[in-house]
Amino acid sequence: MADVSAAADAAVDIGKLMEAVRGGRADDVPALLDGLGAAEQRSALTRLKALRAEVRGWESKRPREAADVRRALYVAGAGCHAGASGAATWLGGRDLLPWRSEGADLVLRVVAGRTPEWLADVAGRLAARPSVAEHSYRLIRGLAERAGCAVPVTDGYVLGWAWEFRAGSRWRRSADAPALLDRLREDPQTPVLAVHALSMTESPDELTWTLTEAPRAHWPTAVAALVGEGVLVRAEVLGAAVSRLLRGGRPRDLRFPLDVLRLVGPTAAEFRERVPDLVGMVADGPSPIAGYAQEALAGLAADGTLPTGALAEMTGAALFRTEKKLVRAQLTLVGKVLAREPGAAAELLPAVAEVFGNEDTELQGRGLNLVGRHLAAVDGSVRLDLADQAGLLSPVHRQAAVELFGGSVDFGAGLPYEEILPPVPEPQPVGPPAATVEELVEDLLARGVSDDPVRFERALDGLVRHAHRDREALTRAVREAFGTTSWQEPYHFAYASHGVHSVLAALLGMVERSWIDSRLSWEPTACLHEALTGIRDTRLWEAASLVGTDALPFLLAAPTLSTGGIDPATLVERLRAYRDAGVEPSPADLAQALLRVLRADPGAGRAAEEAWALDTPAGLRLAAWLRSEKPLAADVRVLGREEDRSLLRWHVVHRLVVDIADSAVVREEFPPAFRWLGGALEAAPGLCSHWITGEEHWASVLPADREVLAACLMPSLARSISGGTRETTEALTGVAEAEGRVGRAVALALALGLGNGDADDRLRAVDALLVLASRGDLDARRVGEELAWLLAEGSVKPNRLADAARTAAATGAYGTVWAVLATALPEALGAAKPVRGLGEVLAVAADCVERCGARGGLAGLDGVASAKGSTQLVAQAQRLRDALRR
């Protein structure tokens, strides 16, 4: 009877616990767990797991209730797990993970009776998982403190630790709020975690705030103060900061260690201990890091404590860089050292000769003059080595080199010029979608899958295929793999693309059909940004409406090539499979497939015949599309210049008008989201107010019509030319690798990209230019014509064009670059007022002419070259004129 009574009492206790958990009363859980023994806890755990699975289906209709129950589950499950591994797995579950350690105190209460070893084991397991550790900082710290063990030093744990200081430092406005320094000083974890923070590959956001942003929460200032107080070990801080800078990375992530070093201020002795590391920073670090290391080493050189060998290694590294400021500073430093120590010439001058191959002829001249001043101090073998390096000098310095070294300099005279262009890129075939559900889930969870068009399309096609084969199995796998707390309402997908999440949400039954239908009838009305991104979004919503049904066995529009293109024969086979299965293609999927099919493919004619033979509406549409010479077309017009000078800063955007050619087929046969490609959208760009998203997918929307694609890129390219936005030239790579006509839109897109305000964007434009040249599709004269008017009105800054042209020429494409500049320069040369910075462009042009051997004249050049003065503009104009006359 006693056993029966005890069992009944236990059942009552478990029932009360489950009632509290189901009611979301997390605060009641610790007391209810106190009365349960080990057996009761195991029994309760089984019921908790079942409730956890049940709650996963509540997000769309009962989100708030689900959140409360999850918090209670989080606490109860921790208390019912006997093993550390099981407890850590439960506490680290995506669906149970509370926001910023909410519920940590309750968990610590329910595990208070565990052994120190158990507590330490759980803390270590949680800390080892980055995302879990960041969100569970308070819990992990509490576990470690109760276990009496050292804090687990991991990146995730330090991220959580750093975030804890935000509320107390940056966001408190009262004057008596504790400053970051006070809180760090009081925290016993600081000596270990602050040093680790310096070493992290990705710095926590809080550590990158500037002194202006958060004067009371400026981490570098606080760390430097703690070093001065002895709270932090100076050698450990310096070692961690230098090591992190040496590893390199994004400038944002290097800001914290660099600022700490500057504020701590290493002594000369401390710098001497780290000379190899500093030389490494000069060689490979980003510009700010390289500049800092160069200054530190220059200080040692000025004191006479930098070994000559280290200075030579540093010089070779610095002179190999592209930053003129660093190169000039290094040449000046070497000049000072040689003036003081002439005997070091044999070791230093060969390093100085590295600058002979620099793309900047002015820097070449400085290096040659430095070598000339100290050449007498070296022996014959060093002199021969220097003469050999002098063969890299630009033709403008060759006479001076011959006078310095005599006839021992080999400039490769007599060898015919050969243009060097990159290999013609071959589109890579896209692999098949994942063969198993497990592989598919891995693809869907992979980082960056939504940003890579090829991986995105492969994952989407795999999702559709597996949902068609076994929807139930796929649904179980998705529920288990994905945390769905952020998918609580359909409006989550209303204004932006979220990859395949919309399809996953529909698969799980979390999106109302009425909402999907409203998205399928959407038609763009605002701008080309919205229109391009809208095509992908419409395809996603269409897939969401049909996923797991017989109406969508697989995607017709899945690319077969890395460019986004589809082989015509493959599309015919897909349509044949649809016909044999008795399935009608879904409208958006078929429309995108038609846009992607490569009409210029050698097999397109045969594919058109086979498509016609299918005798289905979709087959007939494909046949007609393949046979059409120009189903899509676009043009770009430039309106007259504004008379009001105050509006000039907007004129590039306002003056460009994109005209999408009329196409009755597209307007009548394509779904609403695609009809703008038939001329249904007023496409004058203006100043678009949209946040531009999805650029990485734009090229894969129109891989067979690059002129239309280039026209659609015009608004974003025009907006970014002043440098306000970044990564707007991403799609130019797709333009270069796409098929179809090359006209004004492509030329203007390249011109805007070459003049972009961001260096990385200019580099992508250079790559696109060279790829088009290698494919034989570059209209260099037309690109030059677009650059001419953009330069004349000030939209393209000469220094930016010079940078892009110099980069392109340095690959060996001197003839190609000259062909562009020869058309771009005359209008600027003939301007009534000298164009500021034009000398840099002329320098690149002169270098191209000297190397490729171009001859002839250039309108306006003689007038500038004959002007008085010794400015760079005049000097480079004279150099270019002389090169063209040789």
TORSEZA-757679 format. One line per field, with one value per residue (C-alpha): residue number from 1; x, y, z. Coordinates in steps of 0.1 Angstrom, whole numbers, plus 5000, padded with zeros to 4 digits. Example, Ala and Ser with C-alpha at 12.3 -4.5 7.8 and 13.67 -1.06 7.14 Angstrom:
<atoms>
seq: 1;2
c1: 5123;5137
c2: 4955;4989
c3: 5078;5071
</atoms>
This chain:
<atoms>
seq: 1;2;3;4;5;6;7;8;9;10;11;12;13;14;15;16;17;18;19;20;21;22;23;24;25;26;27;28;29;30;31;32;33;34;35;36;37;38;39;40;41;42;43;44;45;46;47;48;49;50;51;52;53;54;55;56;57;58;59;60;61;62;63;64;65;66;67;68;69;70;71;72;73;74;75;76;77;78;79;80;81;82;83;84;85;86;87;88;89;90;91;92;93;94;95;96;97;98;99;100;101;102;103;104;105;106;107;108;109;110;111;112;113;114;115;116;117;118;119;120;121;122;123;124;125;126;127;128;129;130;131;132;133;134;135;136;137;138;139;140;141;142;143;144;145;146;147;148;149;150;151;152;153;154;155;156;157;158;159;160;161;162;163;164;165;166;167;168;169;170;171;172;173;174;175;176;177;178;179;180;181;182;183;184;185;186;187;188;189;190;191;192;193;194;195;196;197;198;199;200;201;202;203;204;205;206;207;208;209;210;211;212;213;214;215;216;217;218;219;220;221;222;223;224;225;226;227;228;229;230;231;232;233;234;235;236;237;238;239;240;241;242;243;244;245;246;247;248;249;250;251;252;253;254;255;256;257;258;259;260;261;262;263;264;265;266;267;268;269;270;271;272;273;274;275;276;277;278;279;280;281;282;283;284;285;286;287;288;289;290;291;292;293;294;295;296;297;298;299;300;301;302;303;304;305;306;307;308;309;310;311;312;313;314;315;316;317;318;319;320;321;322;323;324;325;326;327;328;329;330;331;332;333;334;335;336;337;338;339;340;341;342;343;344;345;346;347;348;349;350;351;352;353;354;355;356;357;358;359;360;361;362;363;364;365;366;367;368;369;370;371;372;373;374;375;376;377;378;379;380;381;382;383;384;385;386;387;388;389;390;391;392;393;394;395;396;397;398;399;400;401;402;403;404;405;406;407;408;409;410;411;412;413;414;415;416;417;418;419;420;421;422;423;424;425;426;427;428;429;430;431;432;433;434;435;436;437;438;439;440;441;442;443;444;445;446;447;448;449;450;451;452;453;454;455;456;457;458;459;460;461;462;463;464;465;466;467;468;469;470;471;472;473;474;475;476;477;478;479;480;481;482;483;484;485;486;487;488;489;490;491;492;493;494;495;496;497;498;499;500;501;502;503;504;505;506;507;508;509;510;511;512;513;514;515;516;517;518;519;520;521;522;523;524;525;526;527;528;529;530;531;532;533;534;535;536;537;538;539;540;541;542;543;544;545;546;547;548;549;550;551;552;553;554;555;556;557;558;559;560;561;562;563;564;565;566;567;568;569;570;571;572;573;574;575;576;577;578;579;580;581;582;583;584;585;586;587;588;589;590;591;592;593;594;595;596;597;598;599;600;601;602;603;604;605;606;607;608;609;610;611;612;613;614;615;616;617;618;619;620;621;622;623;624;625;626;627;628;629;630;631;632;633;634;635;636;637;638;639;640;641;642;643;644;645;646;647;648;649;650;651;652;653;654;655;656;657;658;659;660;661;662;663;664;665;666;667;668;669;670;671;672;673;674;675;676;677;678;679;680;681;682;683;684;685;686;687;688;689;690;691;692;693;694;695;696;697;698;699;700;701;702;703;704;705;706;707;708;709;710;711;712;713;714;715;716;717;718;719;720;721;722;723;724;725;726;727;728;729;730;731;732;733;734;735;736;737;738;739;740;741;742;743;744;745;746;747;748;749;750;751;752;753;754;755;756;757;758;759;760;761;762;763;764;765;766;767;768;769;770;771;772;773;774;775;776;777;778;779;780;781;782;783;784;785;786;787;788;789;790;791;792;793;794;795;796;797;798;799;800;801;802;803;804;805;806;807;808;809;810;811;812;813;814;815;816;817;818;819;820;821;822;823;824;825;826;827;828;829;830;831;832;833;834;835;836;837;838;839;840;841;842;843;844;845;846;847;848;849;850;851;852;853;854;855;856;857;858;859;860;861;862;863;864;865;866;867;868;869;870;871;872;873;874;875;876;877;878;879;880;881;882;883;884;885;886
c1: 5000;5029;5044;5011;5006;5042;5036;5004;5021;5049;5024;5007;5040;5049;5014;5019;5053;5038;5009;5033;5054;5024;5012;5045;5051;5089;5093;5073;5095;5124;5101;5082;5114;5126;5101;5110;5135;5157;5130;5104;5127;5133;5096;5090;5118;5099;5068;5089;5104;5069;5057;5088;5079;5043;5053;5072;5039;5025;5046;5021;4990;5003;5037;5036;5023;5050;5077;5065;5063;5098;5112;5096;5108;5143;5144;5126;5146;5179;5167;5155;5187;5210;5239;5260;5260;5222;5217;5241;5223;5190;5202;5219;5188;5180;5143;5149;5177;5165;5175;5206;5207;5171;5162;5198;5190;5162;5185;5212;5186;5175;5210;5223;5227;5249;5286;5312;5325;5290;5286;5320;5313;5281;5297;5325;5301;5280;5310;5324;5294;5298;5262;5251;5279;5271;5235;5241;5269;5252;5244;5279;5294;5271;5279;5317;5315;5295;5319;5349;5366;5383;5360;5358;5377;5360;5350;5314;5317;5338;5311;5285;5308;5314;5277;5270;5289;5267;5237;5259;5282;5269;5232;5230;5228;5231;5263;5267;5264;5295;5320;5334;5367;5352;5332;5362;5383;5358;5353;5377;5373;5389;5426;5418;5389;5403;5434;5414;5392;5423;5431;5396;5393;5360;5360;5327;5308;5312;5350;5350;5331;5351;5358;5333;5306;5309;5333;5324;5325;5357;5374;5409;5410;5399;5423;5452;5443;5441;5476;5489;5473;5487;5453;5463;5497;5515;5534;5503;5483;5511;5517;5480;5475;5506;5497;5462;5474;5499;5472;5454;5417;5389;5399;5369;5382;5417;5406;5405;5440;5455;5439;5451;5487;5486;5473;5495;5525;5552;5587;5616;5628;5594;5593;5628;5615;5588;5608;5599;5562;5563;5580;5553;5527;5544;5544;5509;5488;5460;5472;5465;5483;5512;5515;5517;5543;5563;5563;5575;5603;5613;5617;5641;5660;5663;5678;5702;5688;5671;5694;5703;5689;5656;5655;5662;5635;5611;5620;5614;5580;5570;5581;5561;5529;5506;5500;5521;5523;5539;5563;5574;5579;5601;5623;5627;5636;5662;5677;5682;5698;5722;5732;5742;5755;5769;5782;5747;5742;5751;5723;5697;5699;5688;5657;5652;5653;5619;5604;5616;5586;5561;5532;5538;5566;5572;5580;5603;5621;5626;5640;5663;5677;5682;5702;5722;5732;5747;5757;5794;5793;5785;5807;5804;5781;5755;5758;5749;5720;5707;5711;5692;5663;5664;5650;5616;5617;5592;5605;5604;5633;5653;5676;5685;5691;5714;5734;5736;5744;5757;5748;5743;5706;5683;5650;5639;5643;5631;5605;5571;5544;5519;5486;5479;5443;5427;5416;5381;5360;5342;5309;5310;5282;5260;5260;5227;5206;5212;5204;5192;5172;5202;5224;5196;5194;5231;5228;5199;5219;5251;5263;5258;5236;5211;5239;5253;5229;5242;5241;5207;5192;5206;5192;5158;5155;5165;5139;5112;5122;5124;5092;5075;5090;5083;5069;5064;5101;5113;5090;5103;5139;5133;5115;5144;5171;5157;5147;5114;5109;5116;5089;5060;5040;5037;5047;5082;5086;5067;5094;5126;5140;5148;5163;5143;5127;5094;5093;5102;5076;5049;5062;5056;5021;5031;5019;4983;4973;4957;4990;5009;4982;4986;5023;5018;4997;5023;5036;5065;5056;5085;5119;5142;5157;5123;5116;5147;5145;5108;5113;5132;5107;5078;5094;5099;5062;5051;5073;5058;5023;5031;5058;5051;5024;5022;5020;5057;5079;5111;5121;5123;5144;5172;5204;5226;5256;5273;5263;5226;5221;5202;5212;5184;5184;5182;5151;5135;5140;5125;5094;5092;5092;5065;5044;5048;5038;5008;5019;5015;5045;5040;5039;5069;5091;5085;5090;5124;5134;5128;5148;5177;5178;5208;5195;5230;5239;5250;5223;5195;5181;5178;5163;5137;5126;5124;5104;5080;5076;5064;5032;5025;5018;5051;5070;5056;5065;5101;5104;5091;5114;5145;5137;5131;5161;5155;5128;5141;5158;5167;5184;5198;5193;5210;5189;5203;5223;5205;5209;5206;5241;5228;5213;5245;5253;5221;5224;5239;5209;5183;5196;5197;5166;5163;5139;5128;5117;5080;5074;5038;5048;5063;5034;5007;5022;5044;5032;5027;5062;5079;5058;5080;5105;5080;5080;5053;5074;5083;5120;5134;5156;5156;5164;5151;5142;5144;5170;5188;5188;5194;5220;5239;5210;5204;5228;5213;5178;5190;5220;5211;5204;5233;5224;5190;5208;5233;5204;5187;5219;5220;5202;5224;5256;5247;5238;5271;5294;5300;5310;5279;5272;5293;5292;5270;5293;5288;5265;5291;5308;5276;5273;5307;5301;5265;5254;5236;5240;5266;5255;5254;5241;5271;5295;5279;5277;5315;5322;5302;5319;5354;5346;5330;5338;5347;5381;5367;5338;5363;5383;5352;5346;5382;5376;5345;5363;5391;5367;5348;5380;5392;5359;5362;5331;5345;5336;5366;5357;5322;5334;5357;5329;5309;5338;5344;5311;5312;5347;5337;5307;5326;5307;5338;5367;5400;5419;5394;5396;5434;5433;5410;5430;5463;5450;5438;5470;5492;5477;5493;5463;5481;5466;5431;5434;5449;5420;5396;5416;5423;5386;5380;5407;5403;5372;5390;5422;5403;5385;5388;5399;5424;5407;5420;5437;5438;5476;5472;5451;5477;5504;5486;5479;5516;5526;5502;5515;5552;5545;5521;5538;5508;5514;5495;5480;5454;5432;5439;5472;5496;5479;5483;5519;5530;5517;5541;5549;5560;5528;5520;5494;5519;5547;5526;5510;5546;5555;5523;5529;5565;5555;5530;5556;5583
c2: 5000;5023;5017;5024;5056;5068;5061;5080;5109;5109;5109;5139;5157;5150;5162;5195;5200;5194;5216;5244;5239;5237;5269;5286;5292;5288;5305;5276;5249;5248;5242;5215;5197;5196;5169;5145;5117;5103;5079;5106;5130;5104;5099;5136;5141;5118;5139;5171;5159;5151;5186;5202;5184;5196;5232;5234;5235;5265;5293;5305;5307;5308;5324;5341;5310;5289;5313;5310;5272;5270;5290;5266;5236;5250;5251;5218;5198;5210;5198;5164;5154;5133;5133;5164;5156;5153;5185;5204;5192;5202;5237;5242;5234;5260;5261;5264;5288;5319;5354;5367;5342;5348;5320;5314;5320;5294;5268;5274;5268;5235;5221;5235;5200;5186;5179;5204;5180;5179;5216;5222;5196;5213;5247;5235;5218;5249;5272;5250;5259;5295;5306;5287;5302;5338;5335;5315;5336;5341;5305;5293;5318;5307;5271;5277;5298;5272;5245;5265;5260;5284;5302;5285;5308;5305;5330;5325;5330;5362;5375;5370;5386;5417;5421;5422;5455;5471;5478;5492;5513;5525;5528;5543;5580;5590;5606;5582;5550;5529;5533;5504;5507;5505;5474;5457;5464;5448;5417;5388;5373;5404;5394;5362;5373;5407;5391;5365;5392;5408;5375;5368;5365;5384;5412;5417;5448;5464;5463;5482;5513;5545;5569;5593;5567;5556;5576;5557;5524;5526;5493;5502;5531;5508;5480;5505;5519;5484;5476;5507;5496;5461;5445;5432;5418;5441;5414;5393;5422;5433;5397;5391;5423;5419;5383;5393;5420;5397;5373;5400;5401;5427;5462;5462;5432;5447;5480;5469;5454;5482;5509;5490;5489;5526;5535;5511;5524;5497;5509;5506;5475;5459;5467;5451;5419;5418;5429;5398;5403;5439;5431;5406;5433;5456;5428;5415;5437;5460;5496;5509;5479;5481;5518;5514;5486;5508;5537;5514;5500;5534;5545;5516;5525;5561;5549;5527;5496;5479;5453;5460;5426;5434;5468;5451;5426;5453;5474;5446;5440;5477;5484;5455;5471;5492;5521;5550;5565;5534;5532;5568;5566;5535;5551;5581;5559;5539;5571;5584;5552;5551;5587;5577;5542;5540;5505;5492;5499;5463;5449;5476;5486;5452;5456;5492;5477;5461;5495;5492;5470;5494;5505;5541;5556;5585;5559;5541;5573;5579;5544;5548;5581;5565;5537;5561;5581;5551;5528;5536;5519;5484;5459;5446;5416;5438;5463;5435;5424;5460;5464;5432;5446;5478;5459;5463;5500;5519;5532;5568;5558;5536;5563;5572;5535;5531;5562;5547;5511;5512;5486;5459;5466;5443;5458;5430;5452;5437;5414;5420;5432;5406;5415;5394;5387;5363;5329;5328;5316;5284;5280;5251;5226;5227;5195;5175;5183;5165;5128;5123;5142;5144;5159;5184;5195;5201;5222;5242;5249;5258;5293;5317;5294;5322;5345;5321;5317;5283;5268;5285;5271;5236;5237;5249;5223;5196;5209;5207;5172;5156;5173;5156;5122;5121;5152;5137;5126;5159;5178;5158;5165;5202;5205;5189;5208;5243;5266;5281;5308;5336;5323;5332;5354;5354;5391;5380;5374;5405;5430;5410;5378;5352;5325;5293;5301;5309;5275;5258;5277;5266;5230;5232;5247;5280;5304;5311;5303;5337;5353;5333;5340;5378;5375;5355;5383;5410;5432;5457;5493;5512;5504;5479;5469;5458;5442;5420;5409;5403;5376;5355;5362;5353;5320;5312;5319;5298;5270;5276;5272;5239;5223;5187;5183;5164;5198;5205;5174;5194;5229;5236;5268;5251;5262;5237;5261;5283;5315;5307;5295;5264;5241;5241;5203;5198;5221;5201;5169;5185;5196;5161;5146;5170;5160;5123;5129;5148;5179;5215;5238;5264;5299;5316;5285;5282;5320;5319;5288;5307;5336;5313;5291;5299;5308;5313;5277;5257;5231;5257;5250;5213;5219;5242;5214;5189;5213;5219;5181;5178;5194;5209;5246;5249;5231;5254;5284;5272;5266;5301;5316;5298;5309;5345;5367;5393;5384;5409;5442;5474;5507;5535;5571;5601;5632;5667;5683;5702;5739;5743;5736;5728;5696;5684;5660;5641;5643;5609;5592;5616;5618;5581;5566;5528;5518;5482;5473;5464;5427;5415;5379;5388;5411;5386;5352;5358;5360;5395;5397;5392;5416;5445;5428;5434;5471;5473;5492;5529;5525;5560;5554;5586;5583;5550;5547;5510;5491;5472;5435;5404;5418;5385;5368;5395;5381;5346;5360;5371;5350;5350;5388;5407;5440;5439;5429;5457;5482;5469;5475;5512;5527;5510;5517;5553;5557;5542;5561;5587;5559;5559;5522;5491;5458;5473;5459;5423;5416;5429;5396;5380;5406;5397;5359;5361;5357;5380;5414;5440;5476;5509;5495;5471;5499;5524;5498;5492;5529;5535;5505;5517;5550;5536;5551;5518;5502;5466;5476;5491;5458;5438;5462;5457;5419;5423;5445;5420;5390;5407;5415;5379;5368;5393;5411;5443;5475;5495;5527;5527;5523;5552;5574;5568;5576;5608;5624;5610;5625;5658;5664;5651;5620;5598;5611;5609;5593;5565;5559;5560;5534;5511;5516;5510;5478;5465;5475;5458;5424;5429;5443;5476;5476;5471;5499;5523;5516;5527;5557;5569;5576;5588;5615;5640;5658;5662;5673;5700;5714;5751;5745;5717;5687;5680;5646;5640;5637;5603;5591;5604;5586;5553;5561;5569;5536;5517;5534;5529;5492;5483;5505;5525;5554;5585;5616;5625;5655;5681;5665;5689;5719;5705;5692;5726;5744;5761;5746;5713;5699;5662;5670;5688;5663;5632;5649;5655;5619;5606;5628;5617;5580;5584;5600;5574
c3: 5000;5008;4974;4957;4978;4969;4933;4934;4951;4925;4897;4914;4917;4881;4871;4890;4873;4838;4846;4855;4824;4801;4817;4811;4848;4848;4882;4898;4883;4908;4938;4920;4911;4947;4955;4927;4929;4902;4889;4888;4870;4843;4839;4838;4812;4788;4791;4788;4755;4741;4751;4735;4702;4705;4711;4679;4660;4680;4664;4638;4661;4697;4696;4730;4747;4730;4742;4779;4777;4762;4791;4815;4795;4795;4833;4839;4814;4830;4864;4851;4832;4853;4829;4821;4783;4782;4802;4780;4749;4763;4774;4740;4719;4694;4702;4739;4739;4757;4747;4764;4793;4804;4828;4839;4876;4876;4860;4885;4913;4899;4895;4928;4942;4914;4920;4910;4883;4868;4869;4853;4826;4816;4816;4794;4769;4766;4762;4734;4712;4700;4695;4726;4747;4736;4746;4778;4793;4826;4830;4821;4845;4873;4867;4867;4898;4917;4905;4916;4883;4859;4835;4801;4777;4743;4717;4723;4760;4755;4732;4759;4785;4763;4756;4793;4796;4770;4793;4820;4799;4766;4771;4805;4803;4839;4850;4880;4859;4863;4835;4816;4834;4868;4859;4842;4872;4896;4875;4884;4849;4832;4833;4813;4791;4781;4767;4749;4734;4719;4701;4686;4649;4649;4675;4694;4683;4717;4714;4681;4693;4689;4717;4701;4699;4736;4757;4789;4771;4750;4755;4743;4768;4796;4787;4785;4819;4834;4820;4837;4870;4867;4866;4831;4825;4800;4782;4777;4763;4739;4728;4721;4703;4681;4673;4663;4640;4624;4615;4595;4587;4583;4593;4617;4636;4638;4652;4688;4691;4671;4693;4724;4711;4703;4738;4757;4738;4736;4744;4720;4739;4735;4698;4694;4708;4681;4650;4630;4637;4628;4595;4588;4594;4569;4544;4547;4569;4558;4553;4588;4603;4579;4585;4623;4620;4596;4620;4649;4628;4615;4651;4658;4626;4637;4670;4651;4669;4639;4623;4586;4576;4592;4575;4541;4546;4557;4526;4502;4518;4519;4483;4470;4483;4462;4487;4476;4510;4525;4495;4498;4535;4531;4504;4527;4556;4536;4523;4558;4570;4540;4545;4581;4573;4537;4543;4544;4507;4496;4517;4512;4476;4462;4484;4470;4435;4443;4434;4398;4391;4407;4385;4395;4374;4399;4426;4401;4396;4433;4437;4408;4421;4456;4440;4419;4450;4467;4437;4442;4476;4462;4444;4409;4417;4435;4406;4381;4402;4403;4366;4360;4382;4362;4332;4349;4347;4326;4293;4307;4330;4307;4294;4330;4338;4308;4319;4354;4346;4311;4285;4311;4314;4294;4286;4263;4233;4200;4216;4201;4225;4236;4253;4283;4291;4315;4302;4288;4318;4311;4329;4353;4354;4384;4404;4411;4441;4474;4470;4506;4531;4554;4527;4518;4554;4554;4523;4538;4570;4552;4559;4530;4510;4504;4491;4465;4436;4425;4460;4466;4434;4442;4477;4465;4438;4463;4488;4461;4450;4484;4495;4464;4472;4510;4525;4559;4562;4551;4574;4604;4594;4590;4623;4640;4623;4622;4651;4640;4667;4642;4618;4640;4616;4578;4577;4585;4548;4536;4528;4522;4508;4534;4512;4513;4546;4530;4514;4546;4565;4540;4542;4580;4575;4591;4563;4553;4517;4513;4521;4495;4469;4475;4469;4436;4421;4430;4402;4405;4403;4419;4404;4388;4422;4433;4400;4398;4434;4430;4404;4429;4456;4434;4425;4462;4470;4440;4453;4488;4474;4457;4477;4486;4460;4427;4409;4415;4412;4405;4393;4356;4362;4382;4364;4347;4346;4372;4353;4360;4324;4314;4286;4260;4256;4293;4295;4268;4287;4318;4299;4285;4320;4330;4300;4307;4343;4333;4351;4339;4346;4373;4357;4375;4373;4335;4331;4349;4329;4296;4308;4317;4286;4265;4231;4217;4225;4194;4203;4206;4170;4176;4210;4195;4171;4199;4221;4192;4189;4225;4214;4248;4255;4274;4246;4220;4242;4245;4208;4200;4226;4213;4177;4186;4177;4204;4230;4255;4248;4268;4262;4284;4276;4292;4295;4291;4319;4346;4344;4382;4395;4429;4415;4400;4428;4419;4381;4374;4389;4376;4341;4333;4319;4313;4285;4285;4250;4244;4241;4238;4245;4279;4289;4278;4286;4316;4353;4368;4385;4351;4329;4335;4311;4284;4289;4316;4341;4340;4346;4350;4380;4400;4436;4447;4484;4486;4506;4478;4485;4465;4441;4442;4425;4398;4373;4375;4366;4331;4322;4285;4281;4295;4279;4297;4329;4326;4320;4352;4372;4362;4392;4418;4399;4395;4432;4443;4421;4449;4473;4495;4491;4485;4467;4439;4411;4422;4393;4367;4369;4358;4330;4317;4318;4305;4269;4246;4230;4241;4237;4255;4288;4292;4283;4307;4335;4331;4331;4363;4379;4369;4386;4416;4450;4466;4457;4459;4436;4411;4412;4403;4374;4363;4363;4343;4317;4313;4310;4283;4265;4268;4253;4224;4235;4248;4230;4244;4223;4237;4273;4267;4253;4284;4307;4287;4296;4332;4336;4321;4345;4375;4382;4377;4397;4378;4407;4409;4371;4373;4401;4381;4348;4366;4381;4348;4330;4356;4345;4311;4293;4283;4248;4261;4287;4262;4238;4265;4277;4241;4237;4273;4275;4247;4262;4295;4279;4260;4290;4296;4332;4340;4354;4389;4392;4354;4356;4373;4344;4319;4338;4334;4297;4291;4308;4285;4254;4263;4269;4240;4214;4204;4181;4168;4182;4209;4206;4232;4243;4227;4244;4279;4272;4260;4290;4314;4348;4362;4375;4372;4346;4324;4330;4323;4292;4279;4286;4268;4238;4235;4238;4211;4188;4192
</atoms>
